[in-house]
Amino acid sequence: MIYLLLNLIGFILCFKDKRAAIKERWRVPEKTFFLLGLFWGAAGIYIAMLLFRHKTKHWYFKYGMPVLVIVNIVTLYKITELIGGTMI
């Protein structure tokens, strides 16, 4: 559940940042995206990047977010395995 919530937050944050970029308003710092991505929000950010064509020209987002998605999935799997639960 927390995984889905963090990804939803990442998705919305990316959407809002794209709108702010278009309107030339205050932007979300890039380190915020990477911190959220590191703490299980990478999939939502990556999907929003592709959907809204946002931050896709930055190599560190283009390659960094997919790597963080993989890291998120592996850590989620390992934690689930460690506590003996099922991954949903």
N, C-alpha and C positions, 0 to 999 in steps of 0.2 A: 504494500500500500504506500509506504513512504517513497519507494522507488518511482511509482507512478506520479505522486504528488510533486516530487522534485523535477521530474521530466516535464510535467505540465508547467511548472514555474519557469523552467528554462525556455520552453516553447513561447510562453507569453512574454517573457523578458526579451527574447529575440524579436518577436513581433513588434513590441513597443519601441525597441531600439531602431528597427527599420523605419517605422513611422516617424520617429524623432529625426532620423537622418534625412528623410525626405523634407521635413518641415524645418530643418536646420535648427533644431532645439538641443537641449542638454542630452548627452548620450550616456549610455551605460558603459563604464570602464571595461576594457577587454579582459582585465584580470578577474573581474566579477564573473564573466562567462566561463573562464577556465576554472575558477574555484568551484562554481556550481557544477561544472562538468566533471571535475575531479570527485565531487561528493554526489555521484549518481545522477546528475542531471544532463549528462552528455547526449543521450539519445534524443531528448526533446529539443535541445539546442541544435543538434545536427539535422534533424528533420525540418525544423524551422528555417535553418540556413538554406537548405535545398528548396523548400517550398517558397520562401520569400526572396530567394537569391540575395541573401544578406551575408556579408563577410566571406563570400566564396572566393574572392580574389586574394585574400590573405593566406599565404601558404601555411602559416601556423594554425589557422582555423581549418583550412581545407584538409590537412593531414592530421592535425592534433585532435580534433573532435572525434574522428573515427577511431583513433587509437584509444581515446578515453572511453568511448562506447565499449570497446573490447575489454578494457581494464575494468569498467563498471560491471559488465556481465560476468567476468571471471571472478571478481571479488564477491559479487552477490551469490554466485554459485558456491564458492568456497565457504562463505558464511552460512549459507543454507545447509551445506553438507556438514559443517562443523556442529551446528545445533541439532541436526537430525531431522529437520523439517523438509517440507516439499517446496520447490520453487514454483511460484505461480506467475 
